[in-house]
Amino acid sequence: MNWLNSEAFTLLGQHIKWSDMTGNIIGLLGLAFGWRRSIWSWPVQFLSGLILFAAFATAHLSGSAGKQIVVMVVAVFGWWHWNRSKGRAADGHIAVRFATWRERAVLLGAAAVGTVAVAGLFHAYPSLSWDPWPDAYIFVGTVVAMYAQARGMVEFWFAWLLVDVVGVPLNFANGFAFSGFVYIVYGALVLWGMRDWWLRTRTDARPVLEGAPA
């Protein structure tokens, strides 16, 4: 794995690492599959998490590294949930919807409590993270976004936008320039995907027989 953590090239004065670049390109592909409501979004996100875990762990960004472990766990959950889901649209893909107000409150509450708890852990053990609050925010925000995606909620795009707001400056500050650049691209893709899922909630999402192609 040593070659993954070596420098690939320099861009605008920023040193780009192979692990940072490879993991984020794969992650971008996973998000694109998510926009298409393809079940392949999950194994691709799992692979991205595996590579980025190696990148962040060697940089001693435990929050970001730990986030990748959770990304891989949630990716397995998402794969399982989408495989067994009977709620499919007429085109055979996963049907999407807006979360209920109760579900939104749960997501926001979990994000707030989770961020405080993880940040508290980082403050108690400073060696775990250089930037406790933003690291905790990104860690928890990513988990919330992926969980909402697994449940087919349009709100998962909003959660990714909120992660982007903090993720861009944090990655540049910690030497992961390619992650910063990709987060900007994520922002554009998130807006595009959000619009697509939003429009699909207005169509007749009639369920089809179990076993229809995804």
Disulfide bonds with the S-S distance in Angstrom:
none
